[in-house]
Amino acid sequence: MPSSFISLGISEARVAKLESIGFTEPTAIQEQAIPQLLAGADVLGQAQTGTGKTAAFALPILERLDLNDDSLQALILTPTRELAIQVGQALRSFNTKPGAKILTVYGGSAIDRQMIQLDRGVHVVVGTPGRVIDLMERGKLKLDKLAWFVLDEADEMLNMGFIQDVERILVTTPSTKQSTFFSATMPPAVKRLVKNFLKSPVTVKVETQDSTPTRIDQQIYLVPYHLTKEEALLPVLEYEAPTSAIIFVRTKDSASRLTEILQSSGHSVDEYHGNLSQSQRENLLRRFRNQQVRWVVATDIAARGLDIDGLTHVFNLDIPDDPERYVHRIGRTGRAGKKGIAITLISGKERYKLRQLEQQVGMPLPPQPLPNVAQIQERRIGRFTEQILEALTGERLASFLPLVSQLVEDYDPQAIAAAALQLAYTQLQSDKAEQAALQVLAKQPHSPSGRDRDRDGGSYNSGRPIKRGQSGYRGDGGGRSGGNRDGGGRDGGYDSRRPSRDRDRSSAPVKY
């Protein structure tokens, strides 16, 4: 209830604003962090994406802004442009003071406009390290009166090579400022940063095991040796029929290839990776949020900018090398108290990675075979039945009643209903996507050579080698492509003609 935020020290006006946008009670990380930040303590927050950490650091800042002073009072650093945009949007949505000036700065946007706004006075800047340093070097972004500093996703800053830039910014800030660091994990470099720049920090923490496995149904599918992973994905997609999904791949080339396969199979899907321009990314995000495209195939780095409400599924075409990355991926679904489904395809030689995932999430992840034709058709009939029941209460039903009255004069009502259902279901069966999935399942396995079996290291079958007569499983099946990994170098594969600090990688979404 709104009084819960009031009890944390948030003003009544802001609580009313929060309630109007759907924030009725604080999350665990907000309950822990907000009182400490309002009291002036430095805070180290350990929480995954989707726990509400943006509001945890944003609300205390907005509560204490001095609108009579046009100098920069708060700086929030994010590893990517998309995350900067999201945090900036969150601050504006939480704001109740018309005079509060919030500016988002990142590579790829017009720096001249940002300099003009800074000259006019800005209270809060949300930005990526490269662009912040550029503006500092130009004498436009001045930190001498900074009261609050926030480092969001510190571990991602480290992964993307931005820690030195962060340190360069921090050493120019006043020692009197209040600092807040948020990080999902605590690698040694982040611990050193905490030791050097936080003053007796209060640690607030939300345990991963309390948030991820319980709200997300994690499923593992085995890829038969005679299918590529791209092929194996088709029957899984047909079985699940996700309303909104992100499909993770390793490389930009893999994203393009899989998108082409899915589009040719009749699916509503597009690709999202580092080769896209900023305008292309924003256009795709808009289409995705408006449900004009159902699924997005994305690389890890690019997908950190995909914050989509109501995402029902996450698919992993490949198991990430870092188990923490798996947690970041599947955390895109199952948000705001909703359930989510995370599906991962594995090959025989990836069984050691599966064991690592099981250790990471603290639960067994038993592999299962691909859904068969009967299972897919049963699911489809179930969805068809739901559509019929929904149509029975629809507004258009009355327009067909005269035709039904005419037909019942000569035919049995049950026969009429059955004929109508047959016609409708026949149209469903002619669906291009279903046909593509069924063609995959109709492919006959061939006997793999001994060399293939040795190369793939056997198959994953409850930790035991497959026996004669059982279905074998292929190696990586096309999971890796010959293309470069997304985000090579500091700038994540953007236009090489742009200065390096004007190109910031894309990011993970946050729950406000």
KOLROZA-143171 format. One record per residue (C-alpha): z, x, y; residue in three letters. Coordinates in nm, 3 decimals. Example, Ala and Ser with C-alpha at 12.3 -4.5 7.8 and 13.67 -1.06 7.14 Angstrom:
2
@pz 0.780	px 1.230	py -0.450	aa ala
@pz 0.714	px 1.367	py -0.106	aa ser
END
This chain:
512
@pz 0.000	px 0.000	py 0.000	aa met
@pz -0.047	px 0.111	py 0.365	aa pro
@pz 0.329	px 0.174	py 0.401	aa ser
@pz 0.291	px 0.461	py 0.155	aa ser
@pz 0.083	px 0.654	py 0.408	aa phe
@pz 0.329	px 0.556	py 0.681	aa ile
@pz 0.613	px 0.700	py 0.475	aa ser
@pz 0.426	px 1.032	py 0.470	aa leu
@pz 0.422	px 1.041	py 0.849	aa gly
@pz 0.078	px 0.896	py 0.924	aa ile
@pz 0.063	px 0.670	py 1.231	aa ser
@pz 0.025	px 0.293	py 1.193	aa glu
@pz -0.310	px 0.295	py 1.376	aa ala
@pz -0.450	px 0.553	py 1.137	aa arg
@pz -0.309	px 0.374	py 0.834	aa val
@pz -0.491	px 0.061	py 0.948	aa ala
@pz -0.808	px 0.268	py 0.982	aa lys
@pz -0.760	px 0.411	py 0.633	aa leu
@pz -0.706	px 0.065	py 0.489	aa glu
@pz -1.030	px -0.056	py 0.650	aa ser
@pz -1.227	px 0.209	py 0.460	aa ile
@pz -1.053	px 0.153	py 0.127	aa gly
@pz -0.760	px 0.396	py 0.134	aa phe
@pz -0.462	px 0.181	py 0.036	aa thr
@pz -0.226	px 0.443	py -0.107	aa glu
@pz -0.214	px 0.824	py -0.113	aa pro
@pz -0.320	px 1.034	py -0.409	aa thr
@pz -0.085	px 1.284	py -0.571	aa ala
@pz -0.217	px 1.579	py -0.370	aa ile
@pz -0.190	px 1.380	py -0.047	aa gln
@pz 0.170	px 1.282	py -0.122	aa glu
@pz 0.261	px 1.647	py -0.170	aa gln
@pz 0.058	px 1.812	py 0.106	aa ala
@pz 0.069	px 1.576	py 0.406	aa ile
@pz 0.447	px 1.595	py 0.475	aa pro
@pz 0.443	px 1.975	py 0.446	aa gln
@pz 0.147	px 2.007	py 0.681	aa leu
@pz 0.297	px 1.767	py 0.935	aa leu
@pz 0.613	px 1.979	py 0.922	aa ala
@pz 0.410	px 2.288	py 1.016	aa gly
@pz 0.421	px 2.480	py 0.687	aa ala
@pz 0.137	px 2.689	py 0.550	aa asp
@pz 0.013	px 2.521	py 0.233	aa val
@pz -0.164	px 2.644	py -0.080	aa leu
@pz -0.319	px 2.351	py -0.262	aa gly
@pz -0.442	px 2.370	py -0.621	aa gln
@pz -0.649	px 2.065	py -0.701	aa ala
@pz -0.986	px 1.979	py -0.849	aa gln
@pz -1.264	px 1.806	py -0.661	aa thr
@pz -1.210	px 1.432	py -0.656	aa gly
@pz -0.831	px 1.439	py -0.604	aa thr
@pz -0.839	px 1.344	py -0.236	aa gly
@pz -0.775	px 1.689	py -0.090	aa lys
@pz -0.999	px 1.634	py 0.214	aa thr
@pz -0.770	px 1.362	py 0.346	aa ala
@pz -0.471	px 1.579	py 0.254	aa ala
@pz -0.563	px 1.842	py 0.513	aa phe
@pz -0.765	px 1.626	py 0.755	aa ala
@pz -0.509	px 1.356	py 0.833	aa leu
@pz -0.234	px 1.595	py 0.958	aa pro
@pz -0.486	px 1.769	py 1.184	aa ile
@pz -0.609	px 1.443	py 1.336	aa leu
@pz -0.251	px 1.325	py 1.388	aa glu
@pz -0.170	px 1.627	py 1.605	aa arg
@pz -0.489	px 1.693	py 1.804	aa leu
@pz -0.432	px 1.741	py 2.177	aa asp
@pz -0.720	px 1.557	py 2.343	aa leu
@pz -0.616	px 1.684	py 2.685	aa asn
@pz -0.722	px 2.033	py 2.577	aa asp
@pz -1.095	px 2.084	py 2.513	aa asp
@pz -1.048	px 2.421	py 2.342	aa ser
@pz -1.112	px 2.460	py 1.970	aa leu
@pz -0.792	px 2.363	py 1.787	aa gln
@pz -0.895	px 2.341	py 1.420	aa ala
@pz -1.145	px 2.531	py 1.204	aa leu
@pz -1.230	px 2.414	py 0.853	aa ile
@pz -1.440	px 2.648	py 0.638	aa leu
@pz -1.640	px 2.521	py 0.341	aa thr
@pz -1.863	px 2.722	py 0.105	aa pro
@pz -2.172	px 2.505	py 0.151	aa thr
@pz -2.359	px 2.298	py 0.404	aa arg
@pz -2.333	px 1.976	py 0.203	aa glu
@pz -1.958	px 2.005	py 0.172	aa leu
@pz -1.935	px 2.080	py 0.545	aa ala
@pz -2.130	px 1.762	py 0.618	aa ile
@pz -1.907	px 1.557	py 0.387	aa gln
@pz -1.584	px 1.691	py 0.535	aa val
@pz -1.715	px 1.631	py 0.887	aa gly
@pz -1.805	px 1.274	py 0.795	aa gln
@pz -1.459	px 1.224	py 0.646	aa ala
@pz -1.288	px 1.346	py 0.963	aa leu
@pz -1.493	px 1.105	py 1.173	aa arg
@pz -1.418	px 0.816	py 0.939	aa ser
@pz -1.042	px 0.892	py 0.958	aa phe
@pz -1.043	px 0.934	py 1.337	aa asn
@pz -0.884	px 0.671	py 1.560	aa thr
@pz -0.915	px 0.855	py 1.893	aa lys
@pz -1.250	px 0.806	py 2.074	aa pro
@pz -1.207	px 1.133	py 2.262	aa gly
@pz -1.181	px 1.354	py 1.953	aa ala
@pz -1.478	px 1.591	py 1.933	aa lys
@pz -1.572	px 1.703	py 1.581	aa ile
@pz -1.865	px 1.939	py 1.521	aa leu
@pz -2.023	px 2.038	py 1.190	aa thr
@pz -2.207	px 2.372	py 1.183	aa val
@pz -2.412	px 2.517	py 0.896	aa tyr
@pz -2.726	px 2.715	py 0.828	aa gly
@pz -3.054	px 2.530	py 0.851	aa gly
@pz -2.945	px 2.316	py 1.145	aa ser
@pz -3.036	px 2.380	py 1.510	aa ala
@pz -2.797	px 2.645	py 1.640	aa ile
@pz -2.895	px 2.582	py 2.004	aa asp
@pz -2.756	px 2.228	py 1.990	aa arg
@pz -2.436	px 2.355	py 1.834	aa gln
@pz -2.393	px 2.610	py 2.112	aa met
@pz -2.442	px 2.341	py 2.377	aa ile
@pz -2.175	px 2.123	py 2.215	aa gln
@pz -1.934	px 2.416	py 2.192	aa leu
@pz -1.988	px 2.489	py 2.562	aa asp
@pz -1.892	px 2.129	py 2.640	aa arg
@pz -1.574	px 2.157	py 2.435	aa gly
@pz -1.498	px 2.076	py 2.071	aa val
@pz -1.160	px 2.005	py 1.911	aa his
@pz -1.251	px 2.054	py 1.543	aa val
@pz -1.526	px 2.264	py 1.383	aa val
@pz -1.622	px 2.221	py 1.018	aa val
@pz -1.863	px 2.489	py 0.901	aa gly
@pz -1.993	px 2.746	py 0.659	aa thr
@pz -1.886	px 3.110	py 0.702	aa pro
@pz -2.230	px 3.247	py 0.793	aa gly
@pz -2.296	px 3.002	py 1.074	aa arg
@pz -1.939	px 3.032	py 1.206	aa val
@pz -1.978	px 3.410	py 1.232	aa ile
@pz -2.315	px 3.372	py 1.407	aa asp
@pz -2.157	px 3.144	py 1.667	aa leu
@pz -1.863	px 3.381	py 1.708	aa met
@pz -2.097	px 3.677	py 1.763	aa glu
@pz -2.284	px 3.479	py 2.029	aa arg
@pz -1.957	px 3.417	py 2.210	aa gly
@pz -1.978	px 3.041	py 2.164	aa lys
@pz -1.711	px 2.978	py 1.901	aa leu
@pz -1.377	px 3.106	py 2.030	aa lys
@pz -1.069	px 3.110	py 1.810	aa leu
@pz -0.806	px 3.237	py 2.055	aa asp
@pz -0.636	px 2.895	py 2.083	aa lys
@pz -0.681	px 2.792	py 1.721	aa leu
@pz -0.383	px 2.592	py 1.591	aa ala
@pz -0.503	px 2.503	py 1.240	aa trp
@pz -0.718	px 2.686	py 0.986	aa phe
@pz -0.834	px 2.531	py 0.658	aa val
@pz -1.015	px 2.712	py 0.378	aa leu
@pz -1.161	px 2.456	py 0.138	aa asp
@pz -1.268	px 2.556	py -0.215	aa glu
@pz -1.155	px 2.917	py -0.184	aa ala
@pz -1.260	px 2.996	py -0.541	aa asp
@pz -1.614	px 2.881	py -0.464	aa glu
@pz -1.616	px 3.104	py -0.157	aa met
@pz -1.539	px 3.389	py -0.395	aa leu
@pz -1.802	px 3.285	py -0.650	aa asn
@pz -2.068	px 3.269	py -0.378	aa met
@pz -1.977	px 3.604	py -0.222	aa gly
@pz -1.831	px 3.470	py 0.102	aa phe
@pz -1.474	px 3.606	py 0.078	aa ile
@pz -1.545	px 3.903	py 0.307	aa gln
@pz -1.689	px 3.666	py 0.566	aa asp
@pz -1.377	px 3.452	py 0.538	aa val
@pz -1.155	px 3.757	py 0.591	aa glu
@pz -1.364	px 3.860	py 0.890	aa arg
@pz -1.305	px 3.519	py 1.047	aa ile
@pz -0.935	px 3.509	py 0.961	aa leu
@pz -0.850	px 3.842	py 1.124	aa val
@pz -0.973	px 3.706	py 1.459	aa thr
@pz -0.746	px 3.399	py 1.449	aa thr
@pz -0.402	px 3.378	py 1.617	aa pro
@pz -0.104	px 3.470	py 1.399	aa ser
@pz 0.068	px 3.153	py 1.521	aa thr
@pz -0.182	px 2.919	py 1.358	aa lys
@pz -0.100	px 2.699	py 1.059	aa gln
@pz -0.316	px 2.777	py 0.755	aa ser
@pz -0.411	px 2.570	py 0.452	aa thr
@pz -0.601	px 2.699	py 0.149	aa phe
@pz -0.736	px 2.473	py -0.124	aa phe
@pz -0.867	px 2.615	py -0.451	aa ser
@pz -0.928	px 2.461	py -0.793	aa ala
@pz -0.851	px 2.795	py -0.961	aa thr
@pz -0.660	px 3.106	py -0.858	aa met
@pz -0.859	px 3.422	py -0.944	aa pro
@pz -0.709	px 3.756	py -0.829	aa pro
@pz -0.925	px 3.779	py -0.515	aa ala
@pz -0.802	px 3.438	py -0.397	aa val
@pz -0.441	px 3.539	py -0.470	aa lys
@pz -0.490	px 3.849	py -0.250	aa arg
@pz -0.628	px 3.630	py 0.026	aa leu
@pz -0.322	px 3.405	py 0.002	aa val
@pz -0.087	px 3.705	py 0.012	aa lys
@pz -0.258	px 3.856	py 0.316	aa asn
@pz -0.310	px 3.547	py 0.531	aa phe
@pz -0.061	px 3.270	py 0.441	aa leu
@pz 0.297	px 3.278	py 0.571	aa lys
@pz 0.549	px 3.177	py 0.302	aa ser
@pz 0.315	px 2.905	py 0.178	aa pro
@pz 0.432	px 2.588	py 0.008	aa val
@pz 0.234	px 2.538	py -0.313	aa thr
@pz 0.118	px 2.187	py -0.397	aa val
@pz -0.058	px 2.130	py -0.725	aa lys
@pz -0.232	px 1.861	py -0.925	aa val
@pz -0.268	px 1.958	py -1.290	aa glu
@pz -0.622	px 1.947	py -1.429	aa thr
@pz -0.510	px 1.794	py -1.756	aa gln
@pz -0.364	px 1.496	py -1.570	aa asp
@pz -0.689	px 1.408	py -1.398	aa ser
@pz -0.994	px 1.500	py -1.601	aa thr
@pz -0.980	px 1.410	py -1.972	aa pro
@pz -0.788	px 1.083	py -1.929	aa thr
@pz -1.042	px 0.923	py -1.697	aa arg
@pz -1.359	px 1.078	py -1.838	aa ile
@pz -1.497	px 1.006	py -2.185	aa asp
@pz -1.628	px 1.346	py -2.296	aa gln
@pz -1.894	px 1.339	py -2.567	aa gln
@pz -2.081	px 1.618	py -2.746	aa ile
@pz -2.422	px 1.566	py -2.909	aa tyr
@pz -2.577	px 1.804	py -3.161	aa leu
@pz -2.942	px 1.898	py -3.110	aa val
@pz -3.141	px 1.909	py -3.436	aa pro
@pz -3.325	px 2.236	py -3.486	aa tyr
@pz -3.667	px 2.069	py -3.468	aa his
@pz -3.607	px 1.926	py -3.118	aa leu
@pz -3.577	px 2.088	py -2.780	aa thr
@pz -3.284	px 1.987	py -2.566	aa lys
@pz -3.519	px 1.807	py -2.330	aa glu
@pz -3.648	px 1.600	py -2.622	aa glu
@pz -3.299	px 1.536	py -2.757	aa ala
@pz -3.189	px 1.407	py -2.418	aa leu
@pz -3.438	px 1.117	py -2.427	aa leu
@pz -3.271	px 0.909	py -2.704	aa pro
@pz -2.929	px 0.983	py -2.555	aa val
@pz -3.043	px 0.850	py -2.217	aa leu
@pz -3.198	px 0.545	py -2.380	aa glu
@pz -2.875	px 0.477	py -2.570	aa tyr
@pz -2.649	px 0.521	py -2.267	aa glu
@pz -2.882	px 0.369	py -2.003	aa ala
@pz -2.672	px 0.513	py -1.717	aa pro
@pz -2.682	px 0.330	py -1.387	aa thr
@pz -2.630	px 0.649	py -1.187	aa ser
@pz -2.620	px 1.001	py -1.332	aa ala
@pz -2.642	px 1.372	py -1.260	aa ile
@pz -2.807	px 1.587	py -1.527	aa ile
@pz -2.703	px 1.953	py -1.501	aa phe
@pz -2.935	px 2.239	py -1.592	aa val
@pz -2.909	px 2.615	py -1.546	aa arg
@pz -3.211	px 2.700	py -1.334	aa thr
@pz -3.447	px 2.559	py -1.076	aa lys
@pz -3.738	px 2.591	py -1.320	aa asp
@pz -3.542	px 2.394	py -1.581	aa ser
@pz -3.472	px 2.124	py -1.323	aa ala
@pz -3.840	px 2.091	py -1.236	aa ser
@pz -3.949	px 2.088	py -1.600	aa arg
@pz -3.693	px 1.828	py -1.710	aa leu
@pz -3.764	px 1.608	py -1.407	aa thr
@pz -4.134	px 1.609	py -1.494	aa glu
@pz -4.058	px 1.515	py -1.856	aa ile
@pz -3.828	px 1.230	py -1.755	aa leu
@pz -4.064	px 1.097	py -1.490	aa gln
@pz -4.354	px 1.099	py -1.735	aa ser
@pz -4.131	px 0.902	py -1.974	aa ser
@pz -4.088	px 0.629	py -1.715	aa gly
@pz -3.744	px 0.716	py -1.577	aa his
@pz -3.631	px 0.691	py -1.214	aa ser
@pz -3.530	px 1.052	py -1.154	aa val
@pz -3.572	px 1.339	py -0.908	aa asp
@pz -3.472	px 1.706	py -0.887	aa glu
@pz -3.214	px 1.870	py -0.659	aa tyr
@pz -3.201	px 2.249	py -0.628	aa his
@pz -3.208	px 2.543	py -0.391	aa gly
@pz -3.583	px 2.538	py -0.330	aa asn
@pz -3.559	px 2.206	py -0.144	aa leu
@pz -3.545	px 2.210	py 0.234	aa ser
@pz -3.248	px 2.057	py 0.411	aa gln
@pz -3.450	px 1.749	py 0.506	aa ser
@pz -3.565	px 1.708	py 0.144	aa gln
@pz -3.206	px 1.728	py 0.023	aa arg
@pz -3.082	px 1.476	py 0.275	aa glu
@pz -3.367	px 1.239	py 0.191	aa asn
@pz -3.290	px 1.261	py -0.182	aa leu
@pz -2.919	px 1.207	py -0.122	aa leu
@pz -2.998	px 0.898	py 0.083	aa arg
@pz -3.225	px 0.759	py -0.191	aa arg
@pz -2.965	px 0.839	py -0.458	aa phe
@pz -2.684	px 0.667	py -0.266	aa arg
@pz -2.908	px 0.365	py -0.199	aa asn
@pz -2.993	px 0.348	py -0.573	aa gln
@pz -3.362	px 0.404	py -0.501	aa gln
@pz -3.345	px 0.680	py -0.760	aa val
@pz -3.111	px 0.640	py -1.059	aa arg
@pz -3.072	px 0.996	py -1.185	aa trp
@pz -3.078	px 1.343	py -1.035	aa val
@pz -3.149	px 1.665	py -1.226	aa val
@pz -2.954	px 1.941	py -1.053	aa ala
@pz -2.846	px 2.302	py -1.076	aa thr
@pz -2.476	px 2.386	py -1.042	aa asp
@pz -2.494	px 2.528	py -0.692	aa ile
@pz -2.708	px 2.251	py -0.549	aa ala
@pz -2.508	px 1.976	py -0.717	aa ala
@pz -2.194	px 2.074	py -0.530	aa arg
@pz -2.338	px 1.863	py -0.248	aa gly
@pz -2.374	px 1.548	py -0.455	aa leu
@pz -2.084	px 1.318	py -0.375	aa asp
@pz -2.194	px 0.978	py -0.504	aa ile
@pz -1.970	px 0.674	py -0.529	aa asp
@pz -1.990	px 0.495	py -0.863	aa gly
@pz -2.153	px 0.778	py -1.058	aa leu
@pz -2.132	px 0.653	py -1.418	aa thr
@pz -2.251	px 0.958	py -1.614	aa his
@pz -2.274	px 1.336	py -1.606	aa val
@pz -2.504	px 1.510	py -1.855	aa phe
@pz -2.497	px 1.881	py -1.938	aa asn
@pz -2.823	px 2.006	py -2.082	aa leu
@pz -2.646	px 2.340	py -2.129	aa asp
@pz -2.282	px 2.436	py -2.164	aa ile
@pz -2.194	px 2.647	py -1.859	aa pro
@pz -2.081	px 3.004	py -1.924	aa asp
@pz -1.759	px 2.945	py -1.730	aa asp
@pz -1.542	px 2.663	py -1.873	aa pro
@pz -1.412	px 2.598	py -1.519	aa glu
@pz -1.768	px 2.513	py -1.419	aa arg
@pz -1.770	px 2.245	py -1.687	aa tyr
@pz -1.463	px 2.085	py -1.529	aa val
@pz -1.632	px 2.095	py -1.188	aa his
@pz -1.943	px 1.931	py -1.334	aa arg
@pz -1.780	px 1.642	py -1.513	aa ile
@pz -1.550	px 1.581	py -1.217	aa gly
@pz -1.844	px 1.417	py -1.040	aa arg
@pz -1.782	px 1.101	py -1.242	aa thr
@pz -1.467	px 0.904	py -1.314	aa gly
@pz -1.350	px 0.901	py -0.954	aa arg
@pz -1.129	px 0.666	py -0.753	aa ala
@pz -0.959	px 0.535	py -1.066	aa gly
@pz -1.287	px 0.448	py -1.238	aa lys
@pz -1.389	px 0.560	py -1.585	aa lys
@pz -1.673	px 0.805	py -1.632	aa gly
@pz -1.879	px 0.946	py -1.918	aa ile
@pz -1.964	px 1.315	py -1.957	aa ala
@pz -2.219	px 1.408	py -2.225	aa ile
@pz -2.306	px 1.762	py -2.330	aa thr
@pz -2.586	px 1.876	py -2.562	aa leu
@pz -2.513	px 2.176	py -2.781	aa ile
@pz -2.711	px 2.389	py -3.022	aa ser
@pz -2.591	px 2.588	py -3.318	aa gly
@pz -2.539	px 2.912	py -3.130	aa lys
@pz -2.332	px 2.742	py -2.859	aa glu
@pz -2.044	px 2.655	py -3.088	aa arg
@pz -1.824	px 2.933	py -2.945	aa tyr
@pz -1.870	px 2.782	py -2.599	aa lys
@pz -1.763	px 2.445	py -2.734	aa leu
@pz -1.438	px 2.598	py -2.857	aa arg
@pz -1.383	px 2.742	py -2.509	aa gln
@pz -1.434	px 2.397	py -2.358	aa leu
@pz -1.183	px 2.247	py -2.600	aa glu
@pz -0.928	px 2.507	py -2.491	aa gln
@pz -1.006	px 2.440	py -2.124	aa gln
@pz -0.961	px 2.061	py -2.141	aa val
@pz -0.682	px 2.073	py -2.399	aa gly
@pz -0.839	px 1.831	py -2.643	aa met
@pz -1.085	px 1.835	py -2.935	aa pro
@pz -1.448	px 1.756	py -2.856	aa leu
@pz -1.600	px 1.665	py -3.193	aa pro
@pz -1.981	px 1.691	py -3.205	aa pro
@pz -2.183	px 1.388	py -3.313	aa gln
@pz -2.547	px 1.338	py -3.415	aa pro
@pz -2.803	px 1.191	py -3.179	aa leu
@pz -2.812	px 0.810	py -3.167	aa pro
@pz -3.064	px 0.673	py -3.416	aa asn
@pz -3.323	px 0.398	py -3.373	aa val
@pz -3.093	px 0.123	py -3.502	aa ala
@pz -2.814	px 0.225	py -3.266	aa gln
@pz -3.047	px 0.235	py -2.967	aa ile
@pz -3.189	px -0.107	py -3.047	aa gln
@pz -2.841	px -0.251	py -3.099	aa glu
@pz -2.735	px -0.121	py -2.757	aa arg
@pz -3.052	px -0.260	py -2.600	aa arg
@pz -2.994	px -0.604	py -2.754	aa ile
@pz -2.639	px -0.594	py -2.622	aa gly
@pz -2.763	px -0.522	py -2.270	aa arg
@pz -3.029	px -0.792	py -2.314	aa phe
@pz -2.758	px -1.042	py -2.410	aa thr
@pz -2.560	px -0.955	py -2.098	aa glu
@pz -2.870	px -1.015	py -1.887	aa gln
@pz -2.920	px -1.356	py -2.048	aa ile
@pz -2.562	px -1.459	py -1.978	aa leu
@pz -2.599	px -1.342	py -1.620	aa glu
@pz -2.925	px -1.539	py -1.583	aa ala
@pz -2.753	px -1.858	py -1.701	aa leu
@pz -2.551	px -1.854	py -1.379	aa thr
@pz -2.836	px -1.736	py -1.158	aa gly
@pz -2.991	px -1.928	py -0.871	aa glu
@pz -3.345	px -1.918	py -1.017	aa arg
@pz -3.246	px -2.099	py -1.336	aa leu
@pz -3.299	px -2.444	py -1.182	aa ala
@pz -3.663	px -2.371	py -1.100	aa ser
@pz -3.743	px -2.340	py -1.474	aa phe
@pz -3.565	px -2.657	py -1.586	aa leu
@pz -3.867	px -2.888	py -1.528	aa pro
@pz -4.076	px -2.669	py -1.759	aa leu
@pz -3.802	px -2.681	py -2.022	aa val
@pz -3.785	px -3.061	py -1.995	aa ser
@pz -4.159	px -3.080	py -2.050	aa gln
@pz -4.148	px -2.852	py -2.355	aa leu
@pz -3.859	px -3.031	py -2.527	aa val
@pz -4.071	px -3.345	py -2.550	aa glu
@pz -4.280	px -3.173	py -2.818	aa asp
@pz -4.067	px -2.881	py -2.947	aa tyr
@pz -3.718	px -2.814	py -3.073	aa asp
@pz -3.494	px -2.672	py -2.791	aa pro
@pz -3.374	px -2.387	py -3.012	aa gln
@pz -3.732	px -2.291	py -3.094	aa ala
@pz -3.820	px -2.291	py -2.723	aa ile
@pz -3.524	px -2.065	py -2.643	aa ala
@pz -3.611	px -1.831	py -2.930	aa ala
@pz -3.975	px -1.807	py -2.817	aa ala
@pz -3.869	px -1.726	py -2.460	aa ala
@pz -3.630	px -1.458	py -2.584	aa leu
@pz -3.901	px -1.312	py -2.808	aa gln
@pz -4.140	px -1.281	py -2.514	aa leu
@pz -3.876	px -1.121	py -2.292	aa ala
@pz -3.756	px -0.879	py -2.557	aa tyr
@pz -4.113	px -0.781	py -2.651	aa thr
@pz -4.163	px -0.676	py -2.289	aa gln
@pz -3.844	px -0.470	py -2.310	aa leu
@pz -3.965	px -0.303	py -2.628	aa gln
@pz -4.286	px -0.201	py -2.456	aa ser
@pz -4.076	px -0.010	py -2.205	aa asp
@pz -4.222	px 0.339	py -2.161	aa lys
@pz -3.884	px 0.511	py -2.165	aa ala
@pz -3.782	px 0.349	py -2.493	aa glu
@pz -4.112	px 0.442	py -2.655	aa gln
@pz -4.064	px 0.806	py -2.551	aa ala
@pz -3.716	px 0.809	py -2.704	aa ala
@pz -3.833	px 0.650	py -3.029	aa leu
@pz -4.119	px 0.899	py -3.056	aa gln
@pz -3.867	px 1.181	py -3.040	aa val
@pz -3.659	px 1.028	py -3.318	aa leu
@pz -3.972	px 0.980	py -3.529	aa ala
@pz -4.045	px 1.354	py -3.529	aa lys
@pz -4.001	px 1.501	py -3.875	aa gln
@pz -3.790	px 1.815	py -3.911	aa pro
@pz -3.955	px 2.119	py -4.057	aa his
@pz -3.778	px 2.374	py -4.272	aa ser
@pz -3.661	px 2.655	py -4.044	aa pro
@pz -3.733	px 3.009	py -4.150	aa ser
@pz -3.455	px 3.240	py -4.248	aa gly
@pz -3.514	px 3.431	py -3.928	aa arg
@pz -3.458	px 3.114	py -3.726	aa asp
@pz -3.136	px 3.040	py -3.910	aa arg
@pz -3.007	px 3.392	py -3.857	aa asp
@pz -3.104	px 3.390	py -3.490	aa arg
@pz -2.924	px 3.065	py -3.425	aa asp
@pz -2.614	px 3.170	py -3.611	aa gly
@pz -2.602	px 2.861	py -3.826	aa gly
@pz -2.527	px 2.514	py -3.702	aa ser
@pz -2.218	px 2.352	py -3.561	aa tyr
@pz -2.079	px 2.108	py -3.814	aa asn
@pz -1.702	px 2.081	py -3.768	aa ser
@pz -1.687	px 2.459	py -3.762	aa gly
@pz -1.864	px 2.500	py -4.100	aa arg
@pz -2.218	px 2.618	py -4.179	aa pro
@pz -2.450	px 2.334	py -4.276	aa ile
@pz -2.511	px 2.278	py -4.644	aa lys
@pz -2.842	px 2.241	py -4.817	aa arg
@pz -2.985	px 1.898	py -4.751	aa gly
@pz -2.802	px 1.849	py -4.425	aa gln
@pz -2.986	px 1.838	py -4.094	aa ser
@pz -2.991	px 2.175	py -3.924	aa gly
@pz -2.971	px 2.246	py -3.558	aa tyr
@pz -3.185	px 2.450	py -3.333	aa arg
@pz -3.073	px 2.727	py -3.107	aa gly
@pz -3.081	px 2.671	py -2.734	aa asp
@pz -3.393	px 2.458	py -2.757	aa gly
@pz -3.527	px 2.522	py -2.414	aa gly
@pz -3.197	px 2.509	py -2.230	aa gly
@pz -3.273	px 2.837	py -2.054	aa arg
@pz -3.595	px 2.886	py -1.872	aa ser
@pz -3.762	px 3.198	py -1.756	aa gly
@pz -3.688	px 3.103	py -1.397	aa gly
@pz -3.429	px 3.253	py -1.172	aa asn
@pz -3.081	px 3.107	py -1.154	aa arg
@pz -3.032	px 2.879	py -0.860	aa asp
@pz -2.896	px 3.053	py -0.556	aa gly
@pz -2.992	px 3.413	py -0.615	aa gly
@pz -2.838	px 3.638	py -0.356	aa gly
@pz -2.615	px 3.529	py -0.074	aa arg
@pz -2.819	px 3.238	py 0.046	aa asp
@pz -2.901	px 3.043	py -0.266	aa gly
@pz -3.279	px 3.060	py -0.271	aa gly
@pz -3.357	px 2.925	py 0.072	aa tyr
@pz -3.643	px 3.026	py 0.300	aa asp
@pz -3.641	px 3.403	py 0.308	aa ser
@pz -3.772	px 3.404	py 0.663	aa arg
@pz -3.452	px 3.246	py 0.797	aa arg
@pz -3.168	px 3.484	py 0.891	aa pro
@pz -2.925	px 3.514	py 0.603	aa ser
@pz -2.633	px 3.339	py 0.771	aa arg
@pz -2.853	px 3.041	py 0.849	aa asp
@pz -2.882	px 2.968	py 0.481	aa arg
@pz -2.575	px 2.833	py 0.306	aa asp
@pz -2.571	px 2.722	py -0.052	aa arg
@pz -2.521	px 2.367	py -0.151	aa ser
@pz -2.187	px 2.239	py -0.266	aa ser
@pz -1.962	px 2.017	py -0.472	aa ala
@pz -1.866	px 1.682	py -0.350	aa pro
@pz -1.518	px 1.590	py -0.249	aa val
@pz -1.320	px 1.273	py -0.269	aa lys
@pz -1.186	px 1.212	py 0.077	aa tyr
END
